[in-house]
Amino acid sequence: MAAIEADFYELLGVQRTADDRAIKSAYRKLAMQYHPDKNGGCKDSEAKFKAVSAAYACLSDPQKRAAYDRYGHAAFANGGMGGFGGGDGFADLGDIFETIFGGAFGGGGRSQGPRRGADLRYDMEIGLEDAFHGKSAEIEVETAQTCEPCRGSGAEPGTSARRCNLCAGRGKVRAQQGFFMVERTCPNCHGRGEVIESPCRQCRGEGRVDVANTLAVEVPPGVDSGTRIRLSGKGEAGPFGAPPGDLYIFIHVRRHKVFEREGTTLITRCPISFTSAALGGEVDIPGLDGARHTIEIPAGIQSGKQLRKRGAGMPVLQGRGFGDMVVEISVETPTKLSAKQKDILREFQATETGDECPQSKGFFERLKEAWAGKE
């Protein structure tokens, strides 16, 4: 009596109207569930795994699915439509795993060829004035560059690399391990797919050599610490003629003697005498733009008060306009007074009514109220 073969849709637990996404999702779940590695080599799990994989191999192929929907398993009798294989295998499990799991079970793919060269980092320190005006600079960077004699091939001039016989140029080899076909990087060509029999004497078969390069760098106005400048294609050359990486220049702005920076705002702290604070006046602050910026000090100003000069700050990076300059006032109490100055201050003190310093007057009035409440 002929064995009754299970319906592929029932094996995957999907409807006959299921789309490709639903079929793929169902197979992925079942493949994970019945994978022999997760079931200690259980024969039943292995048989179930084979069955659901065969079902997916059919239903994921539009032509095979159409034939199966019309004729059932008879469509593949005697090897029709390529069948699903027999015995230990069906279709190409490596290709199925690569499609579904992205190589999670050792799936292969084709040789990827030489990889792009590495990106490099260079740290550049500049002054705040350079950050304000911008700067043209030259830097010296030692990078791996394409070998000129072999033009990056790694082979001695006049010779060429040949296709690897072990992996047939794929860069990977497959080996049977029980039920599974495992794919690994080719040990002969190390994944390149080619073998160099006569390495270039200049680069020793690497296709690149270390060279000190002098590069021109344009630092735009408005840069700040952490700003990155990218020089495309100025990183390391890729192996065996692959494209080079990029060079990233990281900017570090040195601390300034006068200004602190917050974005596009320049901040400076300006000490003034108590007489200037009382009577008012003005102070000139030299800006990074080379101009002298006059700051008007109103009479009676207090320590900590900030005065703003619009447009006297840092330029906007890759934009228009400038930030502001902020001058924070610090009222300085004199520490050295002549006898005459002391006499003048005593005369002034004798005329005080308390209304001259409303904050002090208010504070002491609150103290009196507090003591009165306790008494």
ZALORO-890346 format. One record per residue (C-alpha): residue in three letters; x, y negated, z; residue number from 1. Coordinates in steps of 0.2 Angstrom, whole numbers, always signed. Layout:
   aa      x      y      z    i
  ALA      X      Y      Z  NUM
...
***
This chain:
   aa      x      y      z    i
  MET     +0     +0     +0    1
  ALA     +7    -17     -5    2
  ALA    +12    -29     +9    3
  ILE     +1    -44    +10    4
  GLU    +12    -60     +9    5
  ALA     +7    -75    +20    6
  ASP     +0    -90    +12    7
  PHE    +13   -104    +11    8
  TYR     +1   -117    +17    9
  GLU     -4   -107    +32   10
  LEU    +14   -104    +36   11
  LEU    +18   -122    +37   12
  GLY     +1   -126    +46   13
  VAL     -5   -139    +33   14
  GLN    -20   -141    +22   15
  ARG    -19   -138     +3   16
  THR    -21   -156     +0   17
  ALA     -6   -161    +11   18
  ASP     +6   -174     +4   19
  ASP    +25   -172     +3   20
  ARG    +27   -181    +19   21
  ALA    +16   -170    +29   22
  ILE    +24   -154    +22   23
  LYS    +41   -161    +25   24
  SER    +36   -165    +43   25
  ALA    +28   -148    +46   26
  TYR    +43   -139    +40   27
  ARG    +55   -149    +50   28
  LYS    +46   -145    +66   29
  LEU    +45   -127    +62   30
  ALA    +63   -125    +57   31
  MET    +68   -133    +73   32
  GLN    +57   -121    +83   33
  TYR    +63   -105    +74   34
  HIS    +81   -109    +71   35
  PRO    +91    -93    +75   36
  ASP   +104   -103    +85   37
  LYS    +90   -109    +97   38
  ASN    +83    -92    +99   39
  GLY    +98    -82   +103   40
  GLY    +99    -73    +86   41
  CYS    +81    -66    +89   42
  LYS    +76    -56    +73   43
  ASP    +58    -61    +74   44
  SER    +63    -80    +74   45
  GLU    +75    -77    +60   46
  ALA    +62    -69    +50   47
  LYS    +49    -83    +54   48
  PHE    +63    -96    +49   49
  LYS    +66    -88    +33   50
  ALA    +47    -87    +29   51
  VAL    +44   -106    +33   52
  SER    +60   -111    +23   53
  ALA    +53   -101     +8   54
  ALA    +37   -110    +10   55
  TYR    +45   -127    +10   56
  ALA    +56   -122     -5   57
  CYS    +41   -119    -15   58
  LEU    +29   -133     -9   59
  SER    +42   -147     -9   60
  ASP    +45   -144    -28   61
  PRO    +30   -151    -38   62
  GLN    +32   -138    -52   63
  LYS    +33   -123    -41   64
  ARG    +19   -130    -30   65
  ALA     +8   -132    -45   66
  ALA    +12   -114    -51   67
  TYR     +8   -107    -33   68
  ASP     -8   -117    -32   69
  ARG    -14   -108    -48   70
  TYR     -7    -91    -47   71
  GLY     -1    -89    -29   72
  HIS    +14    -77    -26   73
  ALA    +11    -69    -43   74
  ALA    +19    -85    -51   75
  PHE    +36    -80    -44   76
  ALA    +35    -61    -47   77
  ASN    +50    -54    -56   78
  GLY    +60    -70    -53   79
  GLY    +47    -81    -62   80
  MET    +50   -100    -59   81
  GLY    +67    -95    -52   82
  GLY    +59    -86    -37   83
  PHE    +64    -90    -19   84
  GLY    +78    -77    -19   85
  GLY    +78    -61     -8   86
  GLY    +88    -52     +5   87
  ASP    +97    -64    +16   88
  GLY    +94    -80     +6   89
  PHE    +82    -90     -4   90
  ALA    +85   -106    -15   91
  ASP   +100   -115     -7   92
  LEU    +98   -118    +12   93
  GLY   +113   -130    +12   94
  ASP   +103   -141     +0   95
  ILE    +87   -139     +9   96
  PHE    +96   -144    +26   97
  GLU   +104   -159    +18   98
  THR    +88   -165    +11   99
  ILE    +78   -163    +27  100
  PHE    +91   -165    +41  101
  GLY   +104   -175    +33  102
  GLY   +118   -163    +36  103
  ALA   +113   -159    +54  104
  PHE   +116   -140    +51  105
  GLY   +132   -142    +41  106
  GLY   +123   -148    +25  107
  GLY   +135   -153    +12  108
  GLY   +133   -166     -2  109
  ARG   +145   -171    -15  110
  SER   +163   -177    -13  111
  GLN   +161   -195     -7  112
  GLY   +178   -200    -14  113
  PRO   +190   -213     -6  114
  ARG   +182   -224     +7  115
  ARG   +183   -243     +7  116
  GLY   +198   -251    +16  117
  ALA   +196   -256    +34  118
  ASP   +191   -274    +39  119
  LEU   +204   -284    +49  120
  ARG   +203   -297    +62  121
  TYR   +215   -312    +65  122
  ASP   +213   -324    +80  123
  MET   +217   -342    +76  124
  GLU   +218   -355    +90  125
  ILE   +215   -374    +85  126
  GLY   +213   -390    +94  127
  LEU   +196   -399    +97  128
  GLU   +202   -412    +84  129
  ASP   +204   -399    +71  130
  ALA   +187   -392    +75  131
  PHE   +180   -410    +72  132
  HIS   +189   -414    +56  133
  GLY   +192   -397    +49  134
  LYS   +209   -390    +44  135
  SER   +218   -382    +30  136
  ALA   +230   -369    +37  137
  GLU   +241   -354    +31  138
  ILE   +242   -338    +40  139
  GLU   +253   -323    +38  140
  VAL   +244   -306    +39  141
  GLU   +252   -289    +37  142
  THR   +240   -277    +28  143
  ALA   +240   -261    +18  144
  GLN   +240   -266     +0  145
  THR   +238   -256    -16  146
  CYS   +254   -248    -21  147
  GLU   +260   -256    -37  148
  PRO   +270   -242    -45  149
  CYS   +256   -229    -44  150
  ARG   +242   -242    -44  151
  GLY   +234   -234    -29  152
  SER   +233   -216    -36  153
  GLY   +246   -210    -24  154
  ALA   +254   -200    -38  155
  GLU   +271   -203    -45  156
  PRO   +271   -214    -60  157
  GLY   +269   -203    -76  158
  THR   +259   -190    -66  159
  SER   +241   -188    -60  160
  ALA   +231   -179    -47  161
  ARG   +223   -163    -52  162
  ARG   +206   -156    -47  163
  CYS   +207   -146    -31  164
  ASN   +205   -128    -36  165
  LEU   +199   -123    -19  166
  CYS   +183   -134    -18  167
  ALA   +182   -137    -37  168
  GLY   +182   -156    -34  169
  ARG   +168   -156    -22  170
  GLY   +179   -160     -7  171
  LYS   +170   -147     +4  172
  VAL   +170   -129     +5  173
  ARG   +156   -117    +10  174
  ALA   +158   -101    +21  175
  GLN   +145    -88    +25  176
  GLN   +143    -86    +44  177
  GLY   +129    -73    +46  178
  PHE   +113    -79    +40  179
  PHE   +119    -97    +37  180
  MET   +130   -106    +24  181
  VAL   +142   -118    +33  182
  GLU   +150   -132    +24  183
  ARG   +166   -140    +29  184
  THR   +179   -153    +23  185
  CYS   +191   -144    +11  186
  PRO   +207   -140    +20  187
  ASN   +217   -141     +4  188
  CYS   +212   -159     -2  189
  HIS   +205   -165    +14  190
  GLY   +189   -170     +6  191
  ARG   +196   -180     -8  192
  GLY   +192   -167    -22  193
  GLU   +209   -170    -29  194
  VAL   +227   -164    -25  195
  ILE   +243   -174    -28  196
  GLU   +257   -162    -33  197
  SER   +270   -176    -36  198
  PRO   +267   -190    -22  199
  CYS   +273   -207    -26  200
  ARG   +290   -211    -18  201
  GLN   +285   -229    -14  202
  CYS   +269   -225     -4  203
  ARG   +272   -207     -1  204
  GLY   +256   -202     -9  205
  GLU   +245   -214     +2  206
  GLY   +241   -226    -13  207
  ARG   +245   -241     -2  208
  VAL   +260   -249     +7  209
  ASP   +261   -262    +21  210
  VAL   +264   -280    +15  211
  ALA   +265   -296    +24  212
  ASN   +254   -309    +15  213
  THR   +252   -327    +17  214
  LEU   +234   -333    +15  215
  ALA   +226   -350    +14  216
  VAL   +212   -353    +26  217
  GLU   +200   -368    +26  218
  VAL   +193   -371    +43  219
  PRO   +176   -381    +41  220
  PRO   +172   -396    +52  221
  GLY   +161   -391    +67  222
  VAL   +168   -374    +71  223
  ASP   +167   -368    +88  224
  SER   +175   -354    +98  225
  GLY   +168   -338    +92  226
  THR   +165   -344    +74  227
  ARG   +170   -331    +61  228
  ILE   +178   -335    +44  229
  ARG   +177   -321    +32  230
  LEU   +190   -319    +18  231
  SER   +182   -306     +6  232
  GLY   +194   -292     +0  233
  LYS   +208   -298    +10  234
  GLY   +208   -284    +22  235
  GLU   +216   -267    +21  236
  ALA   +217   -259     +3  237
  GLY   +206   -243     +2  238
  PRO   +215   -226     +1  239
  PHE   +219   -220    -17  240
  GLY   +213   -236    -26  241
  ALA   +197   -238    -16  242
  PRO   +191   -256    -14  243
  PRO   +199   -267     +0  244
  GLY   +190   -272    +16  245
  ASP   +188   -290    +22  246
  LEU   +198   -301    +34  247
  TYR   +188   -310    +48  248
  ILE   +196   -325    +56  249
  PHE   +190   -328    +74  250
  ILE   +191   -346    +79  251
  HIS   +197   -351    +97  252
  VAL   +196   -369   +102  253
  ARG   +208   -375   +115  254
  ARG   +203   -385   +130  255
  HIS   +203   -404   +128  256
  LYS   +211   -416   +140  257
  VAL   +196   -428   +139  258
  PHE   +181   -419   +132  259
  GLU   +171   -404   +136  260
  ARG   +160   -397   +122  261
  GLU   +142   -390   +123  262
  GLY   +137   -386   +105  263
  THR   +138   -403    +96  264
  THR   +138   -413   +112  265
  LEU   +154   -420   +119  266
  ILE   +154   -423   +137  267
  THR   +167   -434   +147  268
  ARG   +167   -440   +165  269
  CYS   +172   -458   +168  270
  PRO   +176   -465   +185  271
  ILE   +172   -483   +188  272
  SER   +175   -495   +203  273
  PHE   +161   -498   +215  274
  THR   +161   -516   +210  275
  SER   +159   -512   +192  276
  ALA   +145   -500   +197  277
  ALA   +137   -514   +207  278
  LEU   +139   -528   +194  279
  GLY   +138   -518   +178  280
  GLY   +150   -520   +163  281
  GLU   +156   -509   +149  282
  VAL   +170   -496   +145  283
  ASP   +178   -491   +129  284
  ILE   +179   -472   +125  285
  PRO   +190   -467   +111  286
  GLY   +181   -454   +100  287
  LEU   +187   -439    +91  288
  ASP   +183   -449    +75  289
  GLY   +196   -461    +79  290
  ALA   +184   -475    +83  291
  ARG   +182   -484   +100  292
  HIS   +165   -482   +107  293
  THR   +159   -495   +119  294
  ILE   +148   -489   +133  295
  GLU   +137   -502   +142  296
  ILE   +136   -499   +161  297
  PRO   +120   -506   +169  298
  ALA   +122   -515   +186  299
  GLY   +118   -504   +200  300
  ILE   +122   -487   +192  301
  GLN   +125   -472   +203  302
  SER   +137   -457   +202  303
  GLY   +131   -443   +191  304
  LYS   +121   -455   +179  305
  GLN   +124   -450   +161  306
  LEU   +125   -462   +147  307
  ARG   +123   -456   +129  308
  LYS   +131   -463   +113  309
  ARG   +121   -456    +98  310
  GLY   +131   -449    +84  311
  ALA   +148   -449    +92  312
  GLY   +149   -430    +96  313
  MET   +154   -415    +85  314
  PRO   +149   -413    +67  315
  VAL   +135   -400    +63  316
  LEU   +143   -385    +56  317
  GLN   +139   -383    +37  318
  GLY   +125   -396    +40  319
  ARG   +123   -415    +41  320
  GLY   +125   -427    +55  321
  PHE   +134   -427    +72  322
  GLY   +129   -423    +90  323
  ASP   +131   -436   +104  324
  MET   +144   -441   +116  325
  VAL   +138   -441   +134  326
  VAL   +148   -451   +148  327
  GLU   +145   -445   +165  328
  ILE   +148   -459   +178  329
  SER   +158   -456   +194  330
  VAL   +158   -471   +206  331
  GLU   +175   -471   +215  332
  THR   +177   -478   +232  333
  PRO   +193   -488   +234  334
  THR   +206   -480   +246  335
  LYS   +219   -494   +246  336
  LEU   +213   -512   +251  337
  SER   +223   -527   +255  338
  ALA   +219   -537   +270  339
  LYS   +210   -551   +260  340
  GLN   +199   -538   +251  341
  LYS   +194   -531   +268  342
  ASP   +190   -548   +274  343
  ILE   +179   -551   +259  344
  LEU   +170   -534   +261  345
  ARG   +167   -538   +279  346
  GLU   +159   -555   +274  347
  PHE   +148   -545   +262  348
  GLN   +144   -533   +275  349
  ALA   +138   -546   +286  350
  THR   +126   -552   +273  351
  GLU   +118   -535   +270  352
  THR    +99   -533   +274  353
  GLY    +98   -515   +268  354
  ASP    +88   -519   +253  355
  GLU   +104   -519   +243  356
  CYS   +105   -499   +244  357
  PRO    +87   -493   +244  358
  GLN    +92   -475   +245  359
  SER   +102   -477   +261  360
  LYS    +89   -488   +269  361
  GLY    +75   -475   +265  362
  PHE    +86   -460   +272  363
  PHE    +89   -469   +288  364
  GLU    +71   -473   +290  365
  ARG    +67   -455   +288  366
  LEU    +79   -450   +301  367
  LYS    +71   -463   +314  368
  GLU    +54   -456   +310  369
  ALA    +61   -438   +313  370
  TRP    +69   -443   +330  371
  ALA    +53   -452   +335  372
  GLY    +43   -437   +332  373
  LYS    +54   -427   +344  374
  GLU    +53   -440   +358  375
***
